[in-house]
Amino acid sequence: MEKLAVIDGVIAILEKEIEQGRRASKEAFEAATDEDAYSDGKYDTRSLEASYLAGGQAQIVKELGDALQGFKLLRAQHFMQPPLKQIGLGSLVEIESGGESSWYIIGPGGGGLDVDIDKTKITVLTLHSPLGRKLASKIKGDKIELPNGAGTVKSVV
């Protein structure tokens, strides 16, 4: 598995998600400030709800932007640093459990995003996620405890 292709795939997905989030945030802001959204009475909360939605959308866009910047930095570091043997930020990891393999990339954000490379699904994990914490500092061949049983770190790129 080519780590650079995975990083580029994650960057493309993040850019798409950010664009969609910006559109949704703009629509929510326009709904919150539209003159039809003003309260018709004390129990009419359309404007307030729309403003909460706009704020939430803006926060999501910010978090995705932070993840995008982090992955762009990982891409640049890919050319400057030799691969690590221990799992850490930027590691591409294959875990085998029950005869099946799962691929993950440890990222600075964007946890839960999936990218398909050569018909293989790679999931973004952060070191703050439960599985990310279990994988931190492991090396090839280490055993980890998974919800569905034990797993083995098969490869670290």
N, C-alpha and C positions, 0 to 999 in steps of 0.2 A: 504494500500500500504506500503510495507516494504522499507524504505529509503535506508538501506544498500544495498539491491538488486539493487536499481536504481543507486547508486554510483558505485557499482561494474560493472554494465552494461555500464555506461559512461566510466569508466576506460578501459574496454575491447575495446570499440569503439575507444577511443583516441589512445590506443596502436596500433591498426590496422591502423588507419589513419596516425600515425607517421611513421610506417613501409612503407606504400605506398608512403608517402611524401619523405622519404629518398631515395627510389628507383627512384622516379621521379627527385629528385634533382641531384642524381648521374648521371642519363641519360642526363639531361640537361647540367651538367658540362662537361661530356664527349663530348657532341655535340659541346659545346663552345670551347673546346680545341682540337678537332679533326683537323687534318691537312686539311681535305676537307672543313672545315668551314671557313678557312681563306679567306679573301676578294679577289675577282677576279677583283675588281674595286672599285671606290669610292662610287658607289651606291649599292654595295653588302654588306648587313648588317646581313648576316646569323650568323656570330660569335657574333656580338653585341647583336642580339636578343636572341640567346641561352644563353649568359651570363646574360642578364636581367631575363630570365626565371629561370636559376639556382639560382640567387639571391632571386627571389620571392619564389621559392620552399623552399629554406633554411629558409626564414623568416616564412613561414607557419609552417614548422616543429618546429621552435623555439616556436612559439605561442602555438601550440598544446602541446609541451613539458611542457610549463609553466602551461597550463590548467591541464595536467596530474598530475603534482606535486601538484597543488592546490586541485584536487579531492582526491589524496592520503592523503593529510593532512586532508581534510574533513572526510575521512574514519576513520582516527586515532582519530579525535576529537569526532566522533560519540560515542565512548565508554567512553569519558572523561567528556562530557558536557550534562546536561539535555536538552531536547528539548526546543526551544524558542517558546513563544506564538506569538511574532511578526515575520513577514517575514523578513528574512535577508539571508546572505550567508549560503548556506547549507540547506535552507528550501525546503521541498517538498510541493507543493501547488496545491490544486484543485480549479479551478474556474468554476462556473456554469453561463452560459449565454444562454438564449433562450432555456432552458430545456436540454442543453447539457453540459457535463463536459469536461474540458481540464486539463491535469496535466503538471506541470512544476517543474523543480528543479533549484534553484538559485545557479549558480556555479561561480567559479573564472575565467572561460574562457570556450571556446568551445561552445559559444552561437550558437544556431541553430541546434545543433546535436540532433537527436532523438534516443531514446532507447525504445525498446518494452519489457515490463515486464508484464507477465500474460495477454497478448493480449491487453495491454493498452499502448498507445504511451505517452511517457514523453519527453518533449522538454526542452533542457538546455537553460536557460536564464541567462544573466549577469545583474548585477545592473546598468550597463551602457546602457542597451537597453531601448527603450521607455516603454515597458511593465514592465520590471524589476524596473524602476524608479517609476512607478505607484504603484507597489506592495510593495516596500520597506516600512517597519514598519507597514504594515496593519496587522490586526488580523482577525480571523475567524468571519464571519458575515459582515465585511466591504464591502461596495459597491465601485466598481471602474468603470471608464468610459473606454469602449473598442470601437474600430472602428465600430463594428457592433451593438453597443448599450451598455447597462449597464451590468455589471457582478457582481457576489457576490463571495467573498472568502469563499468557502465551507469548506475547511479543510487546516490546516497547520501542517505538521509533521516535 
